[in-house]
Amino acid sequence: MTTPEPSPIARRERLVGLLLLGIAFVLLVSSPTWFASDRGGVGVAQLVVAGLFAAIGAFLLRRAARG
């Protein structure tokens, strides 16, 4: 037996979710640079955007896995 093909929409949601999680990871890892250069406001904003991207990416991955 073969596994059924995921729908094109579910595949796209999975790929976009993974992309957003990757971007969130890069933003999270690079944020200490801003704090070290006394630009804490930019660092905080970058952490907020990273959290938002991670939440949306996780949502899309879970949604793609269900349907």
N, C-alpha and C positions, 0 to 999 in steps of 0.2 A: 504494500500500500504506500502511496505517496502522500505527503502532507499537502493540504490545500494551499494554493497561492494566496498570499495576502492581497487584499484589494489595493488598488493604486493609491487611494486616499490614505489607508493605514500605513502603507510604505512611505508615503511622503511625510506623514505626521511623525513617523519614527525617525526619518532622516533629519527633519527640521528640529525635532526634540534633541537628537544627539548633537547637532550643530550648536544649538543654544546652550547645552550643557558644556560643550567644549569652550565656547566663548566665555561662559560664566567661570569656568576653571581658570582660564588665562587672566581674566579680570581679577579674580580672587588672589591668584599667586603674585600678580604684579602690583597689587595695591600697597604693599609695604614700602615701595619706592616713594610714593607720594608722602607717606608719613615721615620717612627718613629725611626728606628734603623740605620739611616744615610747610607742607601744603596739605594739611589734614583735611580741609574741606573737600578737596578733590578726591582724596583717599576714601572718605566716607561716602561720597557720591558714587564712586566706583564700586564700593561694597554693596550699596543699595541696588545698583544696576545688576551686579553679579547675582544677588539674591533673587531679583525679579526674573532674570533670565533662567536661573536654575529652577525656579518654581514653575515657570511656563514650560521649560524643557521636560521636567519630570511629569507634568500633567499630560503633555503630548505623548510621551513614551507610554504612560499607563493607558491612555485612551487608545493608542495604536495596538497595544497588546490585547485589549479587550475585543476590538472589533475588526 
